[in-house]
């Protein structure tokens, strides 16, 4: 499991929801969730330090 998959699993476990329920809520196929998660990680990571940026 890659970085995106691990991040997605942590979020799903934390909120106690299934991958298919999240996919339905987002209007995407369940298989696309890792792609969406990976894109999110790439967009919100620091190119200098390689760490996640606090966006709150």
C-alpha positions as CSV (number, residue, x, y, z in Angstrom):
1,X,0.0,0.0,0.0
2,X,1.4,3.3,-1.0
3,X,1.4,6.6,0.8
4,X,-2.0,7.7,-0.6
5,X,-3.5,4.3,0.4
6,X,-2.2,4.5,3.9
7,X,-3.5,8.1,4.3
8,X,-6.9,7.1,3.0
9,X,-7.1,4.1,5.3
10,X,-6.2,6.3,8.3
11,X,-9.0,8.8,7.5
12,X,-11.5,6.0,6.9
13,X,-10.6,4.2,10.1
14,X,-10.7,7.5,12.1
15,X,-14.2,8.4,10.9
16,X,-15.4,4.8,10.9
17,X,-16.7,4.9,7.3
18,X,-16.2,2.5,4.4
19,X,-14.4,3.2,1.2
20,X,-17.5,2.7,-0.8
21,X,-19.5,5.1,1.3
22,X,-16.9,7.8,0.9
23,X,-16.8,7.1,-2.9
24,X,-20.5,7.5,-3.2
25,X,-20.4,10.7,-1.2
26,X,-17.7,12.1,-3.6
27,X,-19.5,10.8,-6.6
28,X,-16.5,8.7,-7.8
29,X,-15.8,5.0,-8.2
30,X,-14.1,3.4,-5.1
31,X,-11.0,2.6,-7.2
32,X,-10.5,6.3,-7.8
33,X,-10.1,7.2,-4.1
34,X,-6.4,6.4,-4.0
35,X,-5.8,8.6,-7.0
36,X,-7.8,11.5,-5.5
37,X,-6.0,11.0,-2.1
38,X,-2.6,10.9,-3.8
39,X,-3.4,14.1,-5.8
40,X,-4.4,15.8,-2.5
41,X,-1.1,14.8,-0.8
42,X,0.9,16.1,-3.8
43,X,-1.0,19.4,-3.9
44,X,-0.7,20.1,-0.2
45,X,2.9,19.0,0.4
46,X,5.8,21.4,0.8
47,X,8.2,21.2,-2.1
48,X,11.1,22.4,0.1
49,X,10.7,20.3,3.2
50,X,8.6,17.4,1.7
51,X,6.2,17.7,4.6
52,X,2.5,18.2,4.7
53,X,1.5,21.9,4.9
54,X,-1.0,23.0,7.5
55,X,-3.9,24.3,5.5
56,X,-6.2,25.2,8.4
